[in-house]
């Protein structure tokens, strides 16, 4: 379904923005992430947006991991980075899990090879899993291509890429609201649109050495789709 654009907090000095949809989906997403990530403790998030998923999920996952967990947020828009960091700082202070969210970095996955520009602070080790919510339908297809090709290069064997959002299944929308959302997206930009999971996304993953591992049905006609590096 269509998502309300993020809005700023009341204070002009506070860079945090809020996406109302996050409040509705964050707990459902968090419930699936432990099985998506498995024992992985170094998570790269692509297209963090407001940063609210990182702020909500990372402290809970870090607490369960009992040490060593770190979530690396990123976004293509440098203007979003201060807000992501502000959400992270507040979440880590409130949860008592300092250091579980790294400073946000600018990553534009629509670039042919963005991975050389990805820098990992500290010496924690390589990325073990990736997460991306609500990007590939609100971006040109080149962003999806870059996301998967980068995952193919960065992830270790058995590492996972977890996507959240609406999808068509075998060419068909899963709900009338998703069809309306798709039409709205394409009216705003013809290169956007709800992607077909079996016809577009899975073949793209396979070309980058990832295979479909699991599909979880989520609220509001969304899916979590987990791909695993072969």
Biotite code that builds the C-alpha atoms (Angstrom):
import biotite.structure as struc

atoms = struc.array([
    struc.Atom([0.000, 0.000, 0.000], chain_id="A", res_id=1, res_name="UNK", atom_name="CA", element="C"),
    struc.Atom([1.059, 3.602, -0.442], chain_id="A", res_id=2, res_name="UNK", atom_name="CA", element="C"),
    struc.Atom([3.060, 5.039, 2.408], chain_id="A", res_id=3, res_name="UNK", atom_name="CA", element="C"),
    struc.Atom([2.674, 8.505, 3.881], chain_id="A", res_id=4, res_name="UNK", atom_name="CA", element="C"),
    struc.Atom([5.785, 10.617, 3.213], chain_id="A", res_id=5, res_name="UNK", atom_name="CA", element="C"),
    struc.Atom([8.053, 10.978, 6.245], chain_id="A", res_id=6, res_name="UNK", atom_name="CA", element="C"),
    struc.Atom([7.575, 14.135, 8.283], chain_id="A", res_id=7, res_name="UNK", atom_name="CA", element="C"),
    struc.Atom([9.935, 16.077, 10.466], chain_id="A", res_id=8, res_name="UNK", atom_name="CA", element="C"),
    struc.Atom([9.707, 16.347, 14.229], chain_id="A", res_id=9, res_name="UNK", atom_name="CA", element="C"),
    struc.Atom([8.333, 19.541, 15.707], chain_id="A", res_id=10, res_name="UNK", atom_name="CA", element="C"),
    struc.Atom([11.741, 20.943, 16.609], chain_id="A", res_id=11, res_name="UNK", atom_name="CA", element="C"),
    struc.Atom([13.655, 22.549, 13.752], chain_id="A", res_id=12, res_name="UNK", atom_name="CA", element="C"),
    struc.Atom([16.883, 21.634, 15.566], chain_id="A", res_id=13, res_name="UNK", atom_name="CA", element="C"),
    struc.Atom([16.008, 17.918, 15.570], chain_id="A", res_id=14, res_name="UNK", atom_name="CA", element="C"),
    struc.Atom([16.923, 16.274, 12.229], chain_id="A", res_id=15, res_name="UNK", atom_name="CA", element="C"),
    struc.Atom([14.832, 13.171, 12.867], chain_id="A", res_id=16, res_name="UNK", atom_name="CA", element="C"),
    struc.Atom([12.005, 12.388, 10.471], chain_id="A", res_id=17, res_name="UNK", atom_name="CA", element="C"),
    struc.Atom([9.169, 9.953, 10.990], chain_id="A", res_id=18, res_name="UNK", atom_name="CA", element="C"),
    struc.Atom([7.470, 7.596, 8.522], chain_id="A", res_id=19, res_name="UNK", atom_name="CA", element="C"),
    struc.Atom([4.031, 6.640, 9.901], chain_id="A", res_id=20, res_name="UNK", atom_name="CA", element="C"),
    struc.Atom([4.212, 3.256, 8.148], chain_id="A", res_id=21, res_name="UNK", atom_name="CA", element="C"),
    struc.Atom([7.220, 2.315, 10.275], chain_id="A", res_id=22, res_name="UNK", atom_name="CA", element="C"),
    struc.Atom([5.149, 2.370, 13.446], chain_id="A", res_id=23, res_name="UNK", atom_name="CA", element="C"),
    struc.Atom([2.755, -0.066, 11.798], chain_id="A", res_id=24, res_name="UNK", atom_name="CA", element="C"),
    struc.Atom([5.306, -2.522, 10.406], chain_id="A", res_id=25, res_name="UNK", atom_name="CA", element="C"),
    struc.Atom([8.393, -2.399, 12.614], chain_id="A", res_id=26, res_name="UNK", atom_name="CA", element="C"),
    struc.Atom([7.311, -5.031, 15.145], chain_id="A", res_id=27, res_name="UNK", atom_name="CA", element="C"),
    struc.Atom([6.222, -7.441, 12.425], chain_id="A", res_id=28, res_name="UNK", atom_name="CA", element="C"),
    struc.Atom([9.560, -6.976, 10.659], chain_id="A", res_id=29, res_name="UNK", atom_name="CA", element="C"),
    struc.Atom([11.543, -7.412, 13.864], chain_id="A", res_id=30, res_name="UNK", atom_name="CA", element="C"),
    struc.Atom([9.736, -10.696, 14.563], chain_id="A", res_id=31, res_name="UNK", atom_name="CA", element="C"),
    struc.Atom([11.084, -12.156, 11.292], chain_id="A", res_id=32, res_name="UNK", atom_name="CA", element="C"),
    struc.Atom([14.628, -10.774, 11.340], chain_id="A", res_id=33, res_name="UNK", atom_name="CA", element="C"),
    struc.Atom([16.126, -13.348, 13.761], chain_id="A", res_id=34, res_name="UNK", atom_name="CA", element="C"),
    struc.Atom([15.297, -16.170, 11.354], chain_id="A", res_id=35, res_name="UNK", atom_name="CA", element="C"),
    struc.Atom([16.389, -14.032, 8.383], chain_id="A", res_id=36, res_name="UNK", atom_name="CA", element="C"),
    struc.Atom([19.772, -13.167, 9.898], chain_id="A", res_id=37, res_name="UNK", atom_name="CA", element="C"),
    struc.Atom([20.442, -16.360, 11.826], chain_id="A", res_id=38, res_name="UNK", atom_name="CA", element="C"),
    struc.Atom([23.704, -15.969, 13.707], chain_id="A", res_id=39, res_name="UNK", atom_name="CA", element="C"),
    struc.Atom([24.814, -12.956, 11.622], chain_id="A", res_id=40, res_name="UNK", atom_name="CA", element="C"),
    struc.Atom([25.879, -9.996, 13.747], chain_id="A", res_id=41, res_name="UNK", atom_name="CA", element="C"),
    struc.Atom([27.106, -7.502, 11.123], chain_id="A", res_id=42, res_name="UNK", atom_name="CA", element="C"),
    struc.Atom([24.163, -6.177, 9.143], chain_id="A", res_id=43, res_name="UNK", atom_name="CA", element="C"),
    struc.Atom([24.276, -3.664, 6.297], chain_id="A", res_id=44, res_name="UNK", atom_name="CA", element="C"),
    struc.Atom([21.018, -1.822, 5.687], chain_id="A", res_id=45, res_name="UNK", atom_name="CA", element="C"),
    struc.Atom([20.471, -0.259, 2.266], chain_id="A", res_id=46, res_name="UNK", atom_name="CA", element="C"),
    struc.Atom([18.044, 2.678, 1.863], chain_id="A", res_id=47, res_name="UNK", atom_name="CA", element="C"),
    struc.Atom([17.552, 3.312, 5.582], chain_id="A", res_id=48, res_name="UNK", atom_name="CA", element="C"),
    struc.Atom([15.353, 6.353, 4.869], chain_id="A", res_id=49, res_name="UNK", atom_name="CA", element="C"),
    struc.Atom([14.346, 7.880, 8.196], chain_id="A", res_id=50, res_name="UNK", atom_name="CA", element="C"),
    struc.Atom([16.467, 5.326, 10.099], chain_id="A", res_id=51, res_name="UNK", atom_name="CA", element="C"),
    struc.Atom([13.553, 4.147, 12.215], chain_id="A", res_id=52, res_name="UNK", atom_name="CA", element="C"),
    struc.Atom([13.891, 0.471, 11.300], chain_id="A", res_id=53, res_name="UNK", atom_name="CA", element="C"),
    struc.Atom([17.516, 0.496, 12.438], chain_id="A", res_id=54, res_name="UNK", atom_name="CA", element="C"),
    struc.Atom([16.616, 2.359, 15.620], chain_id="A", res_id=55, res_name="UNK", atom_name="CA", element="C"),
    struc.Atom([13.869, -0.125, 16.491], chain_id="A", res_id=56, res_name="UNK", atom_name="CA", element="C"),
    struc.Atom([15.395, -3.411, 15.368], chain_id="A", res_id=57, res_name="UNK", atom_name="CA", element="C"),
    struc.Atom([19.118, -3.112, 16.074], chain_id="A", res_id=58, res_name="UNK", atom_name="CA", element="C"),
    struc.Atom([18.955, -2.683, 19.872], chain_id="A", res_id=59, res_name="UNK", atom_name="CA", element="C"),
    struc.Atom([16.597, -5.645, 20.257], chain_id="A", res_id=60, res_name="UNK", atom_name="CA", element="C"),
    struc.Atom([18.776, -7.844, 18.057], chain_id="A", res_id=61, res_name="UNK", atom_name="CA", element="C"),
    struc.Atom([21.927, -6.678, 19.846], chain_id="A", res_id=62, res_name="UNK", atom_name="CA", element="C"),
    struc.Atom([20.427, -7.560, 23.219], chain_id="A", res_id=63, res_name="UNK", atom_name="CA", element="C"),
    struc.Atom([19.555, -11.052, 22.020], chain_id="A", res_id=64, res_name="UNK", atom_name="CA", element="C"),
    struc.Atom([23.011, -11.508, 20.488], chain_id="A", res_id=65, res_name="UNK", atom_name="CA", element="C"),
    struc.Atom([24.648, -10.643, 23.834], chain_id="A", res_id=66, res_name="UNK", atom_name="CA", element="C"),
    struc.Atom([27.518, -8.721, 22.294], chain_id="A", res_id=67, res_name="UNK", atom_name="CA", element="C"),
    struc.Atom([29.194, -8.124, 18.955], chain_id="A", res_id=68, res_name="UNK", atom_name="CA", element="C"),
    struc.Atom([26.089, -7.068, 17.026], chain_id="A", res_id=69, res_name="UNK", atom_name="CA", element="C"),
    struc.Atom([26.307, -3.984, 14.805], chain_id="A", res_id=70, res_name="UNK", atom_name="CA", element="C"),
    struc.Atom([23.884, -2.560, 12.243], chain_id="A", res_id=71, res_name="UNK", atom_name="CA", element="C"),
    struc.Atom([25.278, -0.343, 9.473], chain_id="A", res_id=72, res_name="UNK", atom_name="CA", element="C"),
    struc.Atom([22.605, 2.054, 8.132], chain_id="A", res_id=73, res_name="UNK", atom_name="CA", element="C"),
    struc.Atom([22.973, 3.819, 4.790], chain_id="A", res_id=74, res_name="UNK", atom_name="CA", element="C"),
    struc.Atom([21.019, 5.931, 2.339], chain_id="A", res_id=75, res_name="UNK", atom_name="CA", element="C"),
    struc.Atom([21.537, 7.393, -1.119], chain_id="A", res_id=76, res_name="UNK", atom_name="CA", element="C"),
    struc.Atom([20.399, 10.849, 0.062], chain_id="A", res_id=77, res_name="UNK", atom_name="CA", element="C"),
    struc.Atom([23.070, 12.506, 2.211], chain_id="A", res_id=78, res_name="UNK", atom_name="CA", element="C"),
    struc.Atom([20.378, 14.794, 3.666], chain_id="A", res_id=79, res_name="UNK", atom_name="CA", element="C"),
    struc.Atom([18.886, 11.769, 5.459], chain_id="A", res_id=80, res_name="UNK", atom_name="CA", element="C"),
    struc.Atom([22.070, 10.801, 7.303], chain_id="A", res_id=81, res_name="UNK", atom_name="CA", element="C"),
    struc.Atom([21.827, 13.253, 10.255], chain_id="A", res_id=82, res_name="UNK", atom_name="CA", element="C"),
    struc.Atom([18.304, 12.098, 11.008], chain_id="A", res_id=83, res_name="UNK", atom_name="CA", element="C"),
    struc.Atom([19.307, 8.439, 10.842], chain_id="A", res_id=84, res_name="UNK", atom_name="CA", element="C"),
    struc.Atom([22.152, 9.099, 13.265], chain_id="A", res_id=85, res_name="UNK", atom_name="CA", element="C"),
    struc.Atom([19.867, 11.053, 15.616], chain_id="A", res_id=86, res_name="UNK", atom_name="CA", element="C"),
    struc.Atom([17.363, 8.190, 15.751], chain_id="A", res_id=87, res_name="UNK", atom_name="CA", element="C"),
    struc.Atom([20.230, 5.755, 16.362], chain_id="A", res_id=88, res_name="UNK", atom_name="CA", element="C"),
    struc.Atom([21.722, 7.820, 19.173], chain_id="A", res_id=89, res_name="UNK", atom_name="CA", element="C"),
    struc.Atom([18.379, 8.061, 20.979], chain_id="A", res_id=90, res_name="UNK", atom_name="CA", element="C"),
    struc.Atom([17.620, 4.357, 20.499], chain_id="A", res_id=91, res_name="UNK", atom_name="CA", element="C"),
    struc.Atom([20.995, 3.222, 21.793], chain_id="A", res_id=92, res_name="UNK", atom_name="CA", element="C"),
    struc.Atom([20.719, 5.465, 24.854], chain_id="A", res_id=93, res_name="UNK", atom_name="CA", element="C"),
    struc.Atom([17.183, 4.295, 25.636], chain_id="A", res_id=94, res_name="UNK", atom_name="CA", element="C"),
    struc.Atom([17.985, 0.605, 25.176], chain_id="A", res_id=95, res_name="UNK", atom_name="CA", element="C"),
    struc.Atom([21.335, 0.471, 26.924], chain_id="A", res_id=96, res_name="UNK", atom_name="CA", element="C"),
    struc.Atom([22.936, -1.022, 23.809], chain_id="A", res_id=97, res_name="UNK", atom_name="CA", element="C"),
    struc.Atom([25.674, 1.489, 22.925], chain_id="A", res_id=98, res_name="UNK", atom_name="CA", element="C"),
    struc.Atom([27.525, 0.932, 19.676], chain_id="A", res_id=99, res_name="UNK", atom_name="CA", element="C"),
    struc.Atom([24.983, -1.400, 18.116], chain_id="A", res_id=100, res_name="UNK", atom_name="CA", element="C"),
    struc.Atom([24.269, 1.101, 15.283], chain_id="A", res_id=101, res_name="UNK", atom_name="CA", element="C"),
    struc.Atom([27.167, 2.514, 13.262], chain_id="A", res_id=102, res_name="UNK", atom_name="CA", element="C"),
    struc.Atom([27.215, 6.046, 11.809], chain_id="A", res_id=103, res_name="UNK", atom_name="CA", element="C"),
    struc.Atom([25.086, 6.220, 8.663], chain_id="A", res_id=104, res_name="UNK", atom_name="CA", element="C"),
    struc.Atom([26.898, 6.279, 5.335], chain_id="A", res_id=105, res_name="UNK", atom_name="CA", element="C"),
    struc.Atom([25.896, 7.439, 1.873], chain_id="A", res_id=106, res_name="UNK", atom_name="CA", element="C"),
    struc.Atom([25.483, 4.504, -0.513], chain_id="A", res_id=107, res_name="UNK", atom_name="CA", element="C"),
    struc.Atom([23.859, 4.799, -3.936], chain_id="A", res_id=108, res_name="UNK", atom_name="CA", element="C"),
    struc.Atom([23.220, 1.251, -5.133], chain_id="A", res_id=109, res_name="UNK", atom_name="CA", element="C"),
    struc.Atom([22.123, 2.480, -8.551], chain_id="A", res_id=110, res_name="UNK", atom_name="CA", element="C"),
    struc.Atom([25.831, 2.927, -9.297], chain_id="A", res_id=111, res_name="UNK", atom_name="CA", element="C"),
    struc.Atom([27.286, 0.036, -11.297], chain_id="A", res_id=112, res_name="UNK", atom_name="CA", element="C"),
    struc.Atom([29.675, -0.984, -8.511], chain_id="A", res_id=113, res_name="UNK", atom_name="CA", element="C"),
    struc.Atom([29.041, 0.815, -5.245], chain_id="A", res_id=114, res_name="UNK", atom_name="CA", element="C"),
    struc.Atom([30.840, -1.658, -3.004], chain_id="A", res_id=115, res_name="UNK", atom_name="CA", element="C"),
    struc.Atom([34.291, 0.033, -3.182], chain_id="A", res_id=116, res_name="UNK", atom_name="CA", element="C"),
    struc.Atom([32.650, 3.113, -1.674], chain_id="A", res_id=117, res_name="UNK", atom_name="CA", element="C"),
    struc.Atom([31.289, 1.126, 1.288], chain_id="A", res_id=118, res_name="UNK", atom_name="CA", element="C"),
    struc.Atom([33.556, 1.544, 4.294], chain_id="A", res_id=119, res_name="UNK", atom_name="CA", element="C"),
    struc.Atom([33.133, -0.385, 7.495], chain_id="A", res_id=120, res_name="UNK", atom_name="CA", element="C"),
    struc.Atom([34.168, 1.462, 10.647], chain_id="A", res_id=121, res_name="UNK", atom_name="CA", element="C"),
    struc.Atom([36.427, -0.434, 12.999], chain_id="A", res_id=122, res_name="UNK", atom_name="CA", element="C"),
    struc.Atom([37.668, -3.978, 12.646], chain_id="A", res_id=123, res_name="UNK", atom_name="CA", element="C"),
    struc.Atom([34.474, -5.885, 13.321], chain_id="A", res_id=124, res_name="UNK", atom_name="CA", element="C"),
    struc.Atom([34.812, -8.170, 10.296], chain_id="A", res_id=125, res_name="UNK", atom_name="CA", element="C"),
    struc.Atom([32.962, -8.496, 6.979], chain_id="A", res_id=126, res_name="UNK", atom_name="CA", element="C"),
    struc.Atom([29.257, -7.965, 6.426], chain_id="A", res_id=127, res_name="UNK", atom_name="CA", element="C"),
    struc.Atom([27.282, -11.130, 7.172], chain_id="A", res_id=128, res_name="UNK", atom_name="CA", element="C"),
    struc.Atom([23.740, -10.108, 6.127], chain_id="A", res_id=129, res_name="UNK", atom_name="CA", element="C"),
    struc.Atom([21.890, -7.281, 4.388], chain_id="A", res_id=130, res_name="UNK", atom_name="CA", element="C"),
    struc.Atom([18.454, -5.704, 4.845], chain_id="A", res_id=131, res_name="UNK", atom_name="CA", element="C"),
    struc.Atom([16.487, -3.392, 2.550], chain_id="A", res_id=132, res_name="UNK", atom_name="CA", element="C"),
    struc.Atom([12.914, -2.185, 3.099], chain_id="A", res_id=133, res_name="UNK", atom_name="CA", element="C"),
    struc.Atom([10.659, -0.377, 0.646], chain_id="A", res_id=134, res_name="UNK", atom_name="CA", element="C"),
    struc.Atom([13.262, 0.511, -1.949], chain_id="A", res_id=135, res_name="UNK", atom_name="CA", element="C"),
    struc.Atom([13.051, -1.450, -5.167], chain_id="A", res_id=136, res_name="UNK", atom_name="CA", element="C"),
    struc.Atom([9.510, -0.279, -5.996], chain_id="A", res_id=137, res_name="UNK", atom_name="CA", element="C"),
    struc.Atom([10.282, 3.403, -5.280], chain_id="A", res_id=138, res_name="UNK", atom_name="CA", element="C"),
    struc.Atom([13.459, 3.546, -7.358], chain_id="A", res_id=139, res_name="UNK", atom_name="CA", element="C"),
    struc.Atom([14.564, 2.816, -10.926], chain_id="A", res_id=140, res_name="UNK", atom_name="CA", element="C"),
    struc.Atom([15.265, -0.832, -11.706], chain_id="A", res_id=141, res_name="UNK", atom_name="CA", element="C"),
    struc.Atom([18.982, 0.005, -11.729], chain_id="A", res_id=142, res_name="UNK", atom_name="CA", element="C"),
    struc.Atom([18.785, 0.279, -7.930], chain_id="A", res_id=143, res_name="UNK", atom_name="CA", element="C"),
    struc.Atom([17.530, -3.303, -7.657], chain_id="A", res_id=144, res_name="UNK", atom_name="CA", element="C"),
    struc.Atom([20.247, -4.455, -10.044], chain_id="A", res_id=145, res_name="UNK", atom_name="CA", element="C"),
    struc.Atom([22.909, -2.711, -7.982], chain_id="A", res_id=146, res_name="UNK", atom_name="CA", element="C"),
    struc.Atom([21.499, -4.025, -4.715], chain_id="A", res_id=147, res_name="UNK", atom_name="CA", element="C"),
    struc.Atom([21.719, -7.647, -5.813], chain_id="A", res_id=148, res_name="UNK", atom_name="CA", element="C"),
    struc.Atom([25.054, -7.370, -7.582], chain_id="A", res_id=149, res_name="UNK", atom_name="CA", element="C"),
    struc.Atom([26.521, -5.719, -4.471], chain_id="A", res_id=150, res_name="UNK", atom_name="CA", element="C"),
    struc.Atom([25.033, -8.410, -2.246], chain_id="A", res_id=151, res_name="UNK", atom_name="CA", element="C"),
    struc.Atom([26.629, -11.009, -4.467], chain_id="A", res_id=152, res_name="UNK", atom_name="CA", element="C"),
    struc.Atom([30.024, -9.398, -3.912], chain_id="A", res_id=153, res_name="UNK", atom_name="CA", element="C"),
    struc.Atom([29.765, -8.530, -0.203], chain_id="A", res_id=154, res_name="UNK", atom_name="CA", element="C"),
    struc.Atom([27.934, -11.454, 1.351], chain_id="A", res_id=155, res_name="UNK", atom_name="CA", element="C"),
    struc.Atom([29.742, -14.618, 2.431], chain_id="A", res_id=156, res_name="UNK", atom_name="CA", element="C"),
    struc.Atom([28.445, -18.017, 1.397], chain_id="A", res_id=157, res_name="UNK", atom_name="CA", element="C"),
    struc.Atom([25.224, -18.581, 3.321], chain_id="A", res_id=158, res_name="UNK", atom_name="CA", element="C"),
    struc.Atom([24.775, -14.853, 3.997], chain_id="A", res_id=159, res_name="UNK", atom_name="CA", element="C"),
    struc.Atom([21.299, -13.425, 3.460], chain_id="A", res_id=160, res_name="UNK", atom_name="CA", element="C"),
    struc.Atom([19.691, -10.426, 1.789], chain_id="A", res_id=161, res_name="UNK", atom_name="CA", element="C"),
    struc.Atom([16.279, -9.664, 3.294], chain_id="A", res_id=162, res_name="UNK", atom_name="CA", element="C"),
    struc.Atom([13.782, -7.443, 1.441], chain_id="A", res_id=163, res_name="UNK", atom_name="CA", element="C"),
    struc.Atom([10.535, -5.974, 2.745], chain_id="A", res_id=164, res_name="UNK", atom_name="CA", element="C"),
    struc.Atom([7.766, -4.430, 0.668], chain_id="A", res_id=165, res_name="UNK", atom_name="CA", element="C"),
    struc.Atom([4.933, -5.131, -1.812], chain_id="A", res_id=166, res_name="UNK", atom_name="CA", element="C"),
    struc.Atom([5.404, -7.503, -4.744], chain_id="A", res_id=167, res_name="UNK", atom_name="CA", element="C"),
    struc.Atom([3.429, -8.978, -7.593], chain_id="A", res_id=168, res_name="UNK", atom_name="CA", element="C"),
    struc.Atom([3.303, -12.777, -7.588], chain_id="A", res_id=169, res_name="UNK", atom_name="CA", element="C"),
    struc.Atom([3.581, -14.508, -10.961], chain_id="A", res_id=170, res_name="UNK", atom_name="CA", element="C"),
    struc.Atom([2.522, -11.305, -12.710], chain_id="A", res_id=171, res_name="UNK", atom_name="CA", element="C"),
    struc.Atom([-0.490, -10.569, -10.503], chain_id="A", res_id=172, res_name="UNK", atom_name="CA", element="C"),
    struc.Atom([-0.996, -8.071, -7.701], chain_id="A", res_id=173, res_name="UNK", atom_name="CA", element="C"),
    struc.Atom([-1.768, -9.621, -4.321], chain_id="A", res_id=174, res_name="UNK", atom_name="CA", element="C"),
    struc.Atom([-4.449, -7.040, -3.450], chain_id="A", res_id=175, res_name="UNK", atom_name="CA", element="C"),
    struc.Atom([-6.405, -4.222, -5.157], chain_id="A", res_id=176, res_name="UNK", atom_name="CA", element="C"),
    struc.Atom([-4.626, -1.707, -2.907], chain_id="A", res_id=177, res_name="UNK", atom_name="CA", element="C"),
    struc.Atom([-1.267, -2.845, -4.279], chain_id="A", res_id=178, res_name="UNK", atom_name="CA", element="C"),
    struc.Atom([-2.520, -2.415, -7.838], chain_id="A", res_id=179, res_name="UNK", atom_name="CA", element="C"),
    struc.Atom([-3.609, 1.130, -6.987], chain_id="A", res_id=180, res_name="UNK", atom_name="CA", element="C"),
    struc.Atom([-0.262, 1.788, -5.336], chain_id="A", res_id=181, res_name="UNK", atom_name="CA", element="C"),
    struc.Atom([1.557, 0.485, -8.411], chain_id="A", res_id=182, res_name="UNK", atom_name="CA", element="C"),
    struc.Atom([-0.429, 2.803, -10.691], chain_id="A", res_id=183, res_name="UNK", atom_name="CA", element="C"),
    struc.Atom([0.284, 5.724, -8.379], chain_id="A", res_id=184, res_name="UNK", atom_name="CA", element="C"),
    struc.Atom([4.003, 4.997, -8.388], chain_id="A", res_id=185, res_name="UNK", atom_name="CA", element="C"),
    struc.Atom([4.180, 4.765, -12.163], chain_id="A", res_id=186, res_name="UNK", atom_name="CA", element="C"),
    struc.Atom([2.226, 7.988, -12.560], chain_id="A", res_id=187, res_name="UNK", atom_name="CA", element="C"),
    struc.Atom([4.892, 9.723, -10.472], chain_id="A", res_id=188, res_name="UNK", atom_name="CA", element="C"),
    struc.Atom([7.806, 8.072, -12.274], chain_id="A", res_id=189, res_name="UNK", atom_name="CA", element="C"),
    struc.Atom([7.476, 5.466, -15.047], chain_id="A", res_id=190, res_name="UNK", atom_name="CA", element="C"),
    struc.Atom([10.682, 3.766, -13.836], chain_id="A", res_id=191, res_name="UNK", atom_name="CA", element="C"),
    struc.Atom([9.071, 2.978, -10.478], chain_id="A", res_id=192, res_name="UNK", atom_name="CA", element="C"),
    struc.Atom([6.567, 0.237, -9.746], chain_id="A", res_id=193, res_name="UNK", atom_name="CA", element="C"),
    struc.Atom([5.699, -2.860, -7.725], chain_id="A", res_id=194, res_name="UNK", atom_name="CA", element="C"),
    struc.Atom([8.056, -5.558, -9.013], chain_id="A", res_id=195, res_name="UNK", atom_name="CA", element="C"),
    struc.Atom([7.127, -9.107, -9.932], chain_id="A", res_id=196, res_name="UNK", atom_name="CA", element="C"),
    struc.Atom([8.805, -11.481, -7.510], chain_id="A", res_id=197, res_name="UNK", atom_name="CA", element="C"),
    struc.Atom([8.976, -14.596, -9.672], chain_id="A", res_id=198, res_name="UNK", atom_name="CA", element="C"),
    struc.Atom([9.352, -12.866, -13.028], chain_id="A", res_id=199, res_name="UNK", atom_name="CA", element="C"),
    struc.Atom([11.816, -10.096, -12.165], chain_id="A", res_id=200, res_name="UNK", atom_name="CA", element="C"),
    struc.Atom([13.330, -10.229, -8.689], chain_id="A", res_id=201, res_name="UNK", atom_name="CA", element="C"),
    struc.Atom([14.186, -13.926, -8.339], chain_id="A", res_id=202, res_name="UNK", atom_name="CA", element="C"),
    struc.Atom([15.934, -14.097, -11.746], chain_id="A", res_id=203, res_name="UNK", atom_name="CA", element="C"),
    struc.Atom([17.892, -10.966, -10.840], chain_id="A", res_id=204, res_name="UNK", atom_name="CA", element="C"),
    struc.Atom([18.983, -12.575, -7.578], chain_id="A", res_id=205, res_name="UNK", atom_name="CA", element="C"),
    struc.Atom([20.045, -15.759, -9.349], chain_id="A", res_id=206, res_name="UNK", atom_name="CA", element="C"),
    struc.Atom([22.275, -13.814, -11.731], chain_id="A", res_id=207, res_name="UNK", atom_name="CA", element="C"),
    struc.Atom([24.157, -12.498, -8.686], chain_id="A", res_id=208, res_name="UNK", atom_name="CA", element="C"),
    struc.Atom([24.563, -15.896, -7.056], chain_id="A", res_id=209, res_name="UNK", atom_name="CA", element="C"),
    struc.Atom([21.650, -15.649, -4.615], chain_id="A", res_id=210, res_name="UNK", atom_name="CA", element="C"),
    struc.Atom([18.705, -18.018, -4.372], chain_id="A", res_id=211, res_name="UNK", atom_name="CA", element="C"),
    struc.Atom([15.249, -17.581, -2.909], chain_id="A", res_id=212, res_name="UNK", atom_name="CA", element="C"),
    struc.Atom([15.275, -18.972, 0.627], chain_id="A", res_id=213, res_name="UNK", atom_name="CA", element="C"),
    struc.Atom([11.980, -17.997, 2.236], chain_id="A", res_id=214, res_name="UNK", atom_name="CA", element="C"),
    struc.Atom([8.895, -15.792, 1.829], chain_id="A", res_id=215, res_name="UNK", atom_name="CA", element="C"),
    struc.Atom([6.981, -14.461, 4.828], chain_id="A", res_id=216, res_name="UNK", atom_name="CA", element="C"),
    struc.Atom([3.541, -12.850, 4.469], chain_id="A", res_id=217, res_name="UNK", atom_name="CA", element="C"),
    struc.Atom([3.398, -9.532, 6.301], chain_id="A", res_id=218, res_name="UNK", atom_name="CA", element="C"),
    struc.Atom([0.605, -7.096, 7.256], chain_id="A", res_id=219, res_name="UNK", atom_name="CA", element="C"),
    struc.Atom([-0.830, -4.621, 4.729], chain_id="A", res_id=220, res_name="UNK", atom_name="CA", element="C"),
    struc.Atom([-0.190, -6.914, 1.739], chain_id="A", res_id=221, res_name="UNK", atom_name="CA", element="C"),
    struc.Atom([3.584, -6.777, 2.054], chain_id="A", res_id=222, res_name="UNK", atom_name="CA", element="C"),
    struc.Atom([6.154, -9.570, 2.038], chain_id="A", res_id=223, res_name="UNK", atom_name="CA", element="C"),
    struc.Atom([9.505, -10.288, 3.570], chain_id="A", res_id=224, res_name="UNK", atom_name="CA", element="C"),
    struc.Atom([11.617, -12.107, 1.005], chain_id="A", res_id=225, res_name="UNK", atom_name="CA", element="C"),
    struc.Atom([14.871, -13.745, 2.113], chain_id="A", res_id=226, res_name="UNK", atom_name="CA", element="C"),
    struc.Atom([17.592, -14.575, -0.396], chain_id="A", res_id=227, res_name="UNK", atom_name="CA", element="C"),
    struc.Atom([20.682, -16.625, 0.470], chain_id="A", res_id=228, res_name="UNK", atom_name="CA", element="C"),
    struc.Atom([24.146, -16.442, -1.111], chain_id="A", res_id=229, res_name="UNK", atom_name="CA", element="C"),
    struc.Atom([24.897, -19.789, -2.734], chain_id="A", res_id=230, res_name="UNK", atom_name="CA", element="C"),
])
